[in-house]
Amino acid sequence: MHAGKGVSVAPEPLPHITVDIVSDVVCPWCIIGYKKLEQAMERLSDRAEFSVAWHAFELNPWMPPEGQDIATHMRMKYGVSPEQSKGNRDRLRSAGEGLGFTFANHPDMRMVNTFDAHRLLTWAGSLGGERQTALKLALFTAHFTDGRNVSDHETLIAIAQETGLDAETARGILASDDFADDVRAEEAQWEDRFISGVPAFIFNGKYMVPGAQDPDVLVQVIERKLLS
């Protein structure tokens, strides 16, 4: 049946695609991967709607609260010399520039424990995906761009407040064990699904794409698996 003259027909709703991202806030490839995902989602914005949820993964769950300076960490974990470590950071900085993200490579940069950051991210996720993404991106910027300590409670509270979250609620969470079991359960869940490195992107709960893939690759996966 044709619509009558002057009667508008509502467009068909776009398909909805969920993107679960397993990552850590001190993983440089996680922010690079997300920036590439943003480009892919933008290219497909007229064909699908996307929602993003972040999930906990700790690169260094054994890391003490005081952390390690980055050169020592890279040498101990990967056998990388200070010169190689600097070269890697320079390559990351170049990659970040091309995606609109700044890796500042502070000389006193440290690798830190991220468990409490994940607790706050789990709380933010309970308030909505956009609020969680805002906090996640702020934590990436704090660590890689501004050289802030994302294991320090006062720093975490300040970052939460900067993204519009309630500072006193954040303080109460960090002073307690709130969301600790949630984070551990989530980490175990992804380990059970054989995710041992990040980032990992899971589309509609079915199709997993590992690593910081280029936008072309992500677009192809989405088109072939979800929009065909």
VOFIPA-934451 format. One record per residue: residue number from 1; residue in one letter; x, y, z of N, C-alpha, C in turn. Coordinates in nm, 2 decimals. Layout:
% VOFIPA-934451
[NUM,A,[X,Y,Z],[X,Y,Z],[X,Y,Z]];
...
//
This chain:
% VOFIPA-934451
[1,M,[0.09,-0.12,0.00],[0.00,0.00,0.00],[0.09,0.12,0.00]];
[2,H,[0.05,0.22,-0.09],[0.13,0.34,-0.10],[0.08,0.44,0.01]];
[3,A,[0.17,0.52,0.06],[0.13,0.62,0.15],[0.05,0.73,0.08]];
[4,G,[-0.05,0.79,0.15],[-0.12,0.89,0.08],[-0.04,1.02,0.07]];
[5,K,[-0.09,1.11,-0.02],[-0.02,1.23,-0.04],[-0.01,1.31,0.09]];
[6,G,[0.11,1.35,0.11],[0.14,1.43,0.23],[0.16,1.35,0.36]];
[7,V,[0.16,1.22,0.35],[0.18,1.13,0.46],[0.32,1.08,0.46]];
[8,S,[0.40,1.11,0.56],[0.54,1.07,0.57],[0.55,0.93,0.63]];
[9,V,[0.64,0.86,0.58],[0.67,0.72,0.62],[0.80,0.72,0.71]];
[10,A,[0.79,0.67,0.83],[0.91,0.66,0.91],[1.01,0.57,0.85]];
[11,P,[1.14,0.61,0.85],[1.24,0.52,0.80],[1.26,0.40,0.89]];
[12,E,[1.30,0.29,0.82],[1.33,0.17,0.90],[1.44,0.20,1.00]];
[13,P,[1.43,0.14,1.12],[1.54,0.16,1.22],[1.67,0.09,1.17]];
[14,L,[1.78,0.15,1.21],[1.91,0.09,1.17],[1.93,-0.03,1.26]];
[15,P,[2.00,-0.13,1.21],[2.04,-0.24,1.30],[2.13,-0.19,1.41]];
[16,H,[2.12,-0.26,1.53],[2.20,-0.22,1.64],[2.31,-0.32,1.66]];
[17,I,[2.43,-0.27,1.68],[2.55,-0.35,1.70],[2.61,-0.32,1.83]];
[18,T,[2.63,-0.42,1.91],[2.70,-0.40,2.04],[2.85,-0.43,2.02]];
[19,V,[2.93,-0.35,2.08],[3.08,-0.38,2.08],[3.13,-0.39,2.22]];
[20,D,[3.17,-0.51,2.26],[3.23,-0.53,2.39],[3.38,-0.52,2.37]];
[21,I,[3.45,-0.43,2.45],[3.59,-0.41,2.43],[3.66,-0.46,2.56]];
[22,V,[3.75,-0.56,2.55],[3.83,-0.61,2.66],[3.96,-0.53,2.66]];
[23,S,[3.99,-0.46,2.76],[4.11,-0.38,2.76],[4.16,-0.34,2.89]];
[24,D,[4.28,-0.28,2.90],[4.34,-0.22,3.02],[4.37,-0.07,2.99]];
[25,V,[4.36,0.01,3.09],[4.38,0.15,3.07],[4.53,0.19,3.06]];
[26,V,[4.62,0.10,3.08],[4.76,0.12,3.06],[4.82,0.05,2.94]];
[27,C,[4.73,0.00,2.85],[4.76,-0.07,2.73],[4.76,0.03,2.61]];
[28,P,[4.87,0.07,2.55],[4.87,0.17,2.45],[4.79,0.13,2.32]];
[29,W,[4.80,0.00,2.29],[4.73,-0.05,2.17],[4.58,-0.05,2.19]];
[30,C,[4.53,-0.05,2.32],[4.39,-0.04,2.34],[4.33,0.09,2.30]];
[31,I,[4.40,0.20,2.33],[4.35,0.33,2.28],[4.37,0.35,2.14]];
[32,I,[4.48,0.30,2.08],[4.49,0.30,1.94],[4.38,0.22,1.87]];
[33,G,[4.35,0.10,1.92],[4.25,0.02,1.87],[4.11,0.08,1.87]];
[34,Y,[4.09,0.15,1.98],[3.96,0.22,2.00],[3.94,0.34,1.90]];
[35,K,[4.05,0.41,1.88],[4.05,0.52,1.78],[4.02,0.47,1.64]];
[36,K,[4.08,0.35,1.61],[4.05,0.29,1.48],[3.90,0.24,1.47]];
[37,L,[3.85,0.19,1.58],[3.71,0.15,1.59],[3.62,0.27,1.57]];
[38,E,[3.66,0.38,1.63],[3.58,0.50,1.61],[3.56,0.54,1.46]];
[39,Q,[3.67,0.53,1.39],[3.67,0.56,1.24],[3.58,0.46,1.17]];
[40,A,[3.59,0.33,1.21],[3.50,0.23,1.14],[3.36,0.26,1.17]];
[41,M,[3.32,0.29,1.30],[3.18,0.32,1.33],[3.13,0.44,1.26]];
[42,E,[3.22,0.54,1.25],[3.18,0.66,1.17],[3.15,0.63,1.03]];
[43,R,[3.23,0.55,0.97],[3.21,0.51,0.83],[3.08,0.43,0.81]];
[44,L,[3.03,0.37,0.91],[2.91,0.29,0.90],[2.79,0.35,0.97]];
[45,S,[2.81,0.48,1.01],[2.70,0.54,1.09],[2.57,0.55,1.02]];
[46,D,[2.57,0.55,0.89],[2.44,0.56,0.81],[2.38,0.42,0.79]];
[47,R,[2.45,0.31,0.84],[2.40,0.18,0.82],[2.37,0.10,0.94]];
[48,A,[2.43,0.15,1.06],[2.41,0.08,1.18],[2.43,0.18,1.30]];
[49,E,[2.37,0.14,1.41],[2.39,0.21,1.54],[2.47,0.12,1.63]];
[50,F,[2.56,0.18,1.70],[2.66,0.11,1.78],[2.65,0.15,1.93]];
[51,S,[2.67,0.05,2.02],[2.68,0.08,2.16],[2.81,0.01,2.21]];
[52,V,[2.88,0.07,2.29],[3.01,0.02,2.34],[3.01,0.00,2.49]];
[53,A,[3.07,-0.12,2.53],[3.09,-0.15,2.67],[3.23,-0.19,2.69]];
[54,W,[3.29,-0.15,2.80],[3.43,-0.18,2.83],[3.44,-0.29,2.94]];
[55,H,[3.53,-0.38,2.92],[3.55,-0.49,3.01],[3.69,-0.50,3.07]];
[56,A,[3.70,-0.55,3.19],[3.83,-0.54,3.26],[3.93,-0.65,3.21]];
[57,F,[4.05,-0.60,3.20],[4.16,-0.69,3.18],[4.28,-0.62,3.24]];
[58,E,[4.36,-0.70,3.32],[4.48,-0.64,3.38],[4.61,-0.69,3.32]];
[59,L,[4.68,-0.61,3.25],[4.81,-0.65,3.20],[4.91,-0.70,3.30]];
[60,N,[4.90,-0.64,3.42],[4.99,-0.67,3.53],[4.92,-0.68,3.66]];
[61,P,[4.84,-0.78,3.68],[4.77,-0.79,3.81],[4.86,-0.80,3.93]];
[62,W,[4.98,-0.84,3.91],[5.08,-0.86,4.02],[5.14,-0.72,4.06]];
[63,M,[5.12,-0.62,3.98],[5.19,-0.49,4.00],[5.16,-0.43,4.14]];
[64,P,[5.26,-0.40,4.22],[5.24,-0.34,4.35],[5.18,-0.19,4.33]];
[65,P,[5.13,-0.14,4.44],[5.07,0.00,4.43],[5.17,0.10,4.38]];
[66,E,[5.29,0.09,4.42],[5.39,0.19,4.37],[5.43,0.18,4.23]];
[67,G,[5.40,0.07,4.16],[5.43,0.05,4.02],[5.58,0.03,4.00]];
[68,Q,[5.61,0.04,3.87],[5.75,0.03,3.82],[5.78,0.14,3.72]];
[69,D,[5.90,0.19,3.72],[5.93,0.28,3.61],[5.93,0.20,3.48]];
[70,I,[5.90,0.27,3.37],[5.86,0.20,3.24],[5.98,0.12,3.19]];
[71,A,[6.10,0.17,3.20],[6.22,0.10,3.15],[6.24,-0.03,3.22]];
[72,T,[6.23,-0.02,3.35],[6.25,-0.15,3.43],[6.14,-0.25,3.40]];
[73,H,[6.02,-0.20,3.38],[5.91,-0.29,3.35],[5.93,-0.36,3.22]];
[74,M,[5.97,-0.28,3.12],[5.98,-0.34,2.99],[6.10,-0.44,2.98]];
[75,R,[6.20,-0.41,3.06],[6.32,-0.50,3.06],[6.28,-0.63,3.13]];
[76,M,[6.21,-0.62,3.25],[6.17,-0.74,3.32],[6.07,-0.82,3.25]];
[77,K,[5.97,-0.76,3.19],[5.86,-0.84,3.14],[5.88,-0.88,3.00]];
[78,Y,[5.95,-0.80,2.92],[5.97,-0.83,2.78],[6.11,-0.85,2.73]];
[79,G,[6.21,-0.82,2.82],[6.35,-0.83,2.78],[6.39,-0.72,2.69]];
[80,V,[6.32,-0.61,2.70],[6.35,-0.49,2.61],[6.45,-0.40,2.67]];
[81,S,[6.55,-0.36,2.59],[6.65,-0.26,2.64],[6.59,-0.12,2.65]];
[82,P,[6.65,-0.03,2.73],[6.60,0.11,2.73],[6.59,0.17,2.59]];
[83,E,[6.69,0.14,2.51],[6.69,0.20,2.37],[6.57,0.14,2.29]];
[84,Q,[6.55,0.01,2.30],[6.43,-0.05,2.23],[6.30,0.00,2.29]];
[85,S,[6.30,0.02,2.42],[6.18,0.07,2.48],[6.14,0.21,2.43]];
[86,K,[6.25,0.30,2.42],[6.23,0.43,2.37],[6.18,0.43,2.22]];
[87,G,[6.24,0.34,2.14],[6.20,0.33,2.00],[6.05,0.29,1.99]];
[88,N,[6.01,0.19,2.08],[5.87,0.15,2.08],[5.78,0.27,2.11]];
[89,R,[5.82,0.35,2.21],[5.74,0.46,2.25],[5.73,0.56,2.14]];
[90,D,[5.84,0.58,2.07],[5.84,0.68,1.96],[5.74,0.63,1.85]];
[91,R,[5.74,0.50,1.82],[5.65,0.45,1.72],[5.50,0.47,1.77]];
[92,L,[5.48,0.44,1.89],[5.34,0.46,1.95],[5.30,0.61,1.94]];
[93,R,[5.40,0.70,1.97],[5.36,0.84,1.96],[5.32,0.88,1.82]];
[94,S,[5.40,0.83,1.72],[5.37,0.86,1.58],[5.23,0.80,1.54]];
[95,A,[5.20,0.68,1.59],[5.07,0.62,1.56],[4.96,0.70,1.62]];
[96,G,[4.98,0.74,1.75],[4.88,0.82,1.81],[4.85,0.95,1.75]];
[97,E,[4.96,1.02,1.70],[4.94,1.15,1.63],[4.85,1.13,1.51]];
[98,G,[4.86,1.02,1.44],[4.78,1.00,1.32],[4.63,0.97,1.35]];
[99,L,[4.60,0.95,1.48],[4.47,0.91,1.53],[4.41,1.02,1.62]];
[100,G,[4.49,1.13,1.64],[4.44,1.23,1.73],[4.46,1.20,1.88]];
[101,F,[4.55,1.12,1.91],[4.58,1.09,2.05],[4.73,1.11,2.08]];
[102,T,[4.76,1.17,2.20],[4.89,1.21,2.23],[4.96,1.11,2.33]];
[103,F,[5.06,1.05,2.29],[5.15,0.97,2.38],[5.26,1.06,2.42]];
[104,A,[5.26,1.11,2.54],[5.36,1.21,2.58],[5.50,1.15,2.61]];
[105,N,[5.50,1.03,2.65],[5.63,0.96,2.68],[5.71,1.04,2.79]];
[106,H,[5.64,1.06,2.90],[5.71,1.13,3.01],[5.83,1.05,3.06]];
[107,P,[5.94,1.11,3.09],[6.06,1.03,3.13],[6.05,0.96,3.26]];
[108,D,[5.96,1.00,3.34],[5.94,0.93,3.47],[5.81,0.85,3.47]];
[109,M,[5.76,0.81,3.35],[5.64,0.74,3.34],[5.65,0.60,3.41]];
[110,R,[5.54,0.56,3.47],[5.55,0.43,3.55],[5.43,0.34,3.50]];
[111,M,[5.46,0.21,3.51],[5.35,0.12,3.49],[5.29,0.09,3.63]];
[112,V,[5.16,0.10,3.64],[5.09,0.09,3.77],[4.98,-0.02,3.77]];
[113,N,[4.93,-0.04,3.89],[4.83,-0.14,3.91],[4.69,-0.07,3.86]];
[114,T,[4.61,-0.14,3.80],[4.49,-0.08,3.74],[4.36,-0.14,3.80]];
[115,F,[4.37,-0.22,3.90],[4.25,-0.29,3.95],[4.14,-0.19,4.00]];
[116,D,[4.18,-0.09,4.07],[4.09,0.01,4.12],[4.03,0.09,4.01]];
[117,A,[4.11,0.12,3.91],[4.05,0.19,3.79],[3.94,0.11,3.73]];
[118,H,[3.96,-0.02,3.72],[3.86,-0.11,3.67],[3.73,-0.12,3.75]];
[119,R,[3.75,-0.10,3.88],[3.63,-0.10,3.97],[3.55,0.03,3.94]];
[120,L,[3.62,0.14,3.92],[3.54,0.26,3.89],[3.48,0.25,3.75]];
[121,L,[3.55,0.18,3.66],[3.49,0.17,3.52],[3.36,0.08,3.53]];
[122,T,[3.37,-0.02,3.62],[3.25,-0.11,3.63],[3.13,-0.03,3.69]];
[123,W,[3.16,0.05,3.79],[3.06,0.14,3.84],[3.00,0.23,3.73]];
[124,A,[3.09,0.29,3.66],[3.05,0.39,3.55],[2.96,0.31,3.45]];
[125,G,[3.00,0.19,3.42],[2.92,0.11,3.32],[2.78,0.08,3.37]];
[126,S,[2.76,0.07,3.50],[2.63,0.05,3.55],[2.54,0.18,3.54]];
[127,L,[2.60,0.29,3.51],[2.53,0.42,3.49],[2.51,0.45,3.34]];
[128,G,[2.57,0.37,3.25],[2.54,0.39,3.11],[2.67,0.38,3.03]];
[129,G,[2.66,0.34,2.91],[2.78,0.32,2.82],[2.85,0.45,2.79]];
[130,E,[2.78,0.56,2.77],[2.85,0.68,2.74],[2.93,0.73,2.86]];
[131,R,[2.88,0.71,2.98],[2.96,0.76,3.10],[3.08,0.67,3.12]];
[132,Q,[3.06,0.54,3.09],[3.18,0.45,3.10],[3.29,0.48,3.00]];
[133,T,[3.25,0.51,2.88],[3.34,0.54,2.77],[3.41,0.67,2.81]];
[134,A,[3.34,0.77,2.86],[3.40,0.90,2.89],[3.51,0.88,3.00]];
[135,L,[3.48,0.79,3.10],[3.58,0.77,3.20],[3.70,0.69,3.15]];
[136,K,[3.67,0.59,3.06],[3.78,0.51,3.00],[3.88,0.60,2.92]];
[137,L,[3.82,0.68,2.84],[3.91,0.77,2.76],[3.98,0.87,2.85]];
[138,A,[3.92,0.92,2.95],[3.99,1.01,3.05],[4.10,0.94,3.12]];
[139,L,[4.09,0.81,3.15],[4.20,0.73,3.21],[4.31,0.71,3.11]];
[140,F,[4.28,0.68,2.99],[4.38,0.67,2.89],[4.46,0.80,2.88]];
[141,T,[4.39,0.91,2.87],[4.46,1.04,2.86],[4.54,1.07,2.98]];
[142,A,[4.49,1.04,3.10],[4.56,1.07,3.22],[4.69,0.99,3.23]];
[143,H,[4.69,0.87,3.19],[4.81,0.78,3.19],[4.91,0.82,3.08]];
[144,F,[4.86,0.82,2.96],[4.96,0.83,2.85],[4.99,0.97,2.81]];
[145,T,[4.90,1.07,2.83],[4.92,1.20,2.79],[4.97,1.29,2.90]];
[146,D,[4.90,1.28,3.02],[4.93,1.37,3.13],[5.03,1.31,3.23]];
[147,G,[5.06,1.18,3.22],[5.15,1.12,3.32],[5.10,1.11,3.46]];
[148,R,[4.96,1.10,3.48],[4.90,1.09,3.61],[4.90,0.95,3.65]];
[149,N,[4.90,0.93,3.78],[4.90,0.79,3.84],[4.76,0.74,3.85]];
[150,V,[4.72,0.65,3.76],[4.59,0.60,3.76],[4.57,0.48,3.86]];
[151,S,[4.66,0.47,3.95],[4.64,0.37,4.06],[4.61,0.45,4.19]];
[152,D,[4.64,0.58,4.19],[4.63,0.66,4.31],[4.48,0.70,4.33]];
[153,H,[4.43,0.68,4.45],[4.29,0.70,4.47],[4.24,0.85,4.45]];
[154,E,[4.32,0.94,4.50],[4.28,1.08,4.48],[4.28,1.12,4.34]];
[155,T,[4.38,1.07,4.26],[4.38,1.09,4.12],[4.26,1.03,4.05]];
[156,L,[4.22,0.91,4.09],[4.11,0.84,4.03],[3.98,0.92,4.06]];
[157,I,[3.97,0.97,4.18],[3.85,1.04,4.22],[3.84,1.17,4.14]];
[158,A,[3.95,1.24,4.12],[3.96,1.36,4.04],[3.92,1.33,3.90]];
[159,I,[3.97,1.23,3.84],[3.94,1.19,3.70],[3.79,1.16,3.68]];
[160,A,[3.73,1.09,3.78],[3.59,1.06,3.78],[3.51,1.18,3.78]];
[161,Q,[3.55,1.28,3.87],[3.47,1.40,3.88],[3.49,1.48,3.75]];
[162,E,[3.60,1.48,3.69],[3.62,1.56,3.56],[3.53,1.50,3.45]];
[163,T,[3.49,1.38,3.46],[3.40,1.32,3.36],[3.26,1.33,3.39]];
[164,G,[3.23,1.40,3.50],[3.09,1.42,3.54],[3.03,1.32,3.64]];
[165,L,[3.12,1.23,3.69],[3.07,1.13,3.79],[3.08,1.19,3.93]];
[166,D,[3.01,1.14,4.02],[3.00,1.19,4.16],[3.13,1.15,4.23]];
[167,A,[3.20,1.25,4.28],[3.33,1.23,4.35],[3.32,1.16,4.48]];
[168,E,[3.21,1.19,4.56],[3.20,1.12,4.68],[3.16,0.97,4.67]];
[169,T,[3.08,0.94,4.56],[3.05,0.80,4.54],[3.18,0.73,4.50]];
[170,A,[3.26,0.79,4.41],[3.38,0.73,4.37],[3.47,0.71,4.49]];
[171,R,[3.48,0.81,4.58],[3.56,0.79,4.70],[3.51,0.67,4.79]];
[172,G,[3.38,0.66,4.80],[3.33,0.55,4.88],[3.36,0.42,4.82]];
[173,I,[3.35,0.41,4.69],[3.38,0.28,4.62],[3.53,0.24,4.64]];
[174,L,[3.62,0.34,4.63],[3.76,0.31,4.64],[3.80,0.28,4.78]];
[175,A,[3.72,0.33,4.88],[3.75,0.30,5.02],[3.70,0.17,5.07]];
[176,S,[3.62,0.11,4.98],[3.56,-0.02,5.01],[3.61,-0.13,4.91]];
[177,D,[3.54,-0.24,4.91],[3.56,-0.35,4.82],[3.45,-0.35,4.71]];
[178,D,[3.38,-0.24,4.70],[3.27,-0.24,4.60],[3.32,-0.27,4.46]];
[179,F,[3.25,-0.35,4.39],[3.28,-0.39,4.25],[3.41,-0.47,4.23]];
[180,A,[3.48,-0.51,4.34],[3.59,-0.59,4.33],[3.56,-0.73,4.28]];
[181,D,[3.45,-0.79,4.33],[3.41,-0.92,4.28],[3.37,-0.92,4.14]];
[182,D,[3.30,-0.81,4.10],[3.26,-0.80,3.96],[3.38,-0.80,3.87]];
[183,V,[3.48,-0.72,3.90],[3.60,-0.71,3.82],[3.67,-0.85,3.81]];
[184,R,[3.68,-0.92,3.92],[3.75,-1.05,3.92],[3.67,-1.15,3.83]];
[185,A,[3.53,-1.14,3.85],[3.45,-1.24,3.77],[3.46,-1.21,3.62]];
[186,E,[3.46,-1.08,3.59],[3.47,-1.04,3.45],[3.60,-1.09,3.39]];
[187,E,[3.71,-1.07,3.46],[3.84,-1.11,3.41],[3.85,-1.26,3.39]];
[188,A,[3.79,-1.33,3.49],[3.78,-1.48,3.47],[3.70,-1.52,3.35]];
[189,Q,[3.59,-1.45,3.33],[3.50,-1.48,3.21],[3.58,-1.47,3.08]];
[190,W,[3.66,-1.36,3.07],[3.73,-1.34,2.94],[3.84,-1.44,2.93]];
[191,E,[3.90,-1.47,3.04],[4.01,-1.58,3.04],[3.95,-1.71,3.00]];
[192,D,[3.83,-1.74,3.04],[3.76,-1.87,3.00],[3.73,-1.87,2.85]];
[193,R,[3.72,-1.75,2.79],[3.70,-1.74,2.65],[3.83,-1.73,2.57]];
[194,F,[3.94,-1.76,2.64],[4.07,-1.76,2.58],[4.12,-1.63,2.53]];
[195,I,[4.08,-1.52,2.59],[4.14,-1.39,2.56],[4.26,-1.37,2.66]];
[196,S,[4.37,-1.37,2.60],[4.50,-1.35,2.68],[4.57,-1.23,2.65]];
[197,G,[4.52,-1.15,2.55],[4.59,-1.02,2.52],[4.48,-0.92,2.48]];
[198,V,[4.52,-0.80,2.49],[4.42,-0.69,2.46],[4.48,-0.59,2.36]];
[199,P,[4.40,-0.51,2.29],[4.25,-0.51,2.30],[4.19,-0.63,2.23]];
[200,A,[4.07,-0.66,2.26],[3.98,-0.76,2.19],[3.85,-0.70,2.18]];
[201,F,[3.79,-0.70,2.06],[3.66,-0.65,2.02],[3.56,-0.76,1.99]];
[202,I,[3.45,-0.76,2.06],[3.35,-0.86,2.04],[3.22,-0.80,1.99]];
[203,F,[3.18,-0.83,1.86],[3.07,-0.77,1.80],[2.95,-0.86,1.82]];
[204,N,[2.84,-0.80,1.87],[2.71,-0.87,1.90],[2.73,-1.00,1.98]];
[205,G,[2.83,-1.00,2.06],[2.86,-1.11,2.15],[2.90,-1.24,2.08]];
[206,K,[2.93,-1.23,1.94],[2.96,-1.35,1.86],[3.10,-1.34,1.80]];
[207,Y,[3.14,-1.23,1.74],[3.25,-1.22,1.65],[3.36,-1.14,1.72]];
[208,M,[3.47,-1.21,1.75],[3.58,-1.15,1.82],[3.69,-1.11,1.72]];
[209,V,[3.74,-0.98,1.73],[3.85,-0.93,1.65],[3.96,-0.89,1.75]];
[210,P,[4.08,-0.96,1.74],[4.18,-0.93,1.83],[4.27,-0.81,1.78]];
[211,G,[4.33,-0.74,1.87],[4.43,-0.64,1.84],[4.38,-0.51,1.78]];
[212,A,[4.47,-0.42,1.76],[4.43,-0.28,1.71],[4.43,-0.29,1.55]];
[213,Q,[4.32,-0.34,1.50],[4.31,-0.36,1.36],[4.27,-0.22,1.29]];
[214,D,[4.31,-0.21,1.16],[4.28,-0.09,1.09],[4.13,-0.08,1.06]];
[215,P,[4.08,0.04,1.04],[3.94,0.06,1.02],[3.88,-0.02,0.90]];
[216,D,[3.96,-0.04,0.80],[3.92,-0.12,0.68],[3.88,-0.26,0.73]];
[217,V,[3.97,-0.32,0.81],[3.95,-0.46,0.86],[3.82,-0.46,0.94]];
[218,L,[3.80,-0.37,1.03],[3.68,-0.37,1.11],[3.55,-0.35,1.03]];
[219,V,[3.56,-0.26,0.94],[3.44,-0.24,0.85],[3.41,-0.36,0.77]];
[220,Q,[3.51,-0.43,0.72],[3.49,-0.56,0.65],[3.42,-0.66,0.74]];
[221,V,[3.47,-0.68,0.86],[3.41,-0.77,0.95],[3.27,-0.74,0.98]];
[222,I,[3.24,-0.62,1.01],[3.10,-0.58,1.04],[3.01,-0.60,0.92]];
[223,E,[3.06,-0.56,0.80],[2.97,-0.57,0.68],[2.95,-0.72,0.65]];
[224,R,[3.05,-0.80,0.66],[3.03,-0.94,0.62],[2.95,-1.02,0.73]];
[225,K,[2.98,-1.00,0.85],[2.92,-1.08,0.96],[2.78,-1.02,1.01]];
[226,L,[2.77,-0.89,1.00],[2.65,-0.83,1.07],[2.56,-0.75,0.98]];
[227,L,[2.61,-0.71,0.86],[2.52,-0.63,0.78],[2.49,-0.69,0.64]];
[228,S,[2.54,-0.81,0.62],[2.51,-0.87,0.49],[2.37,-0.93,0.48]];
//
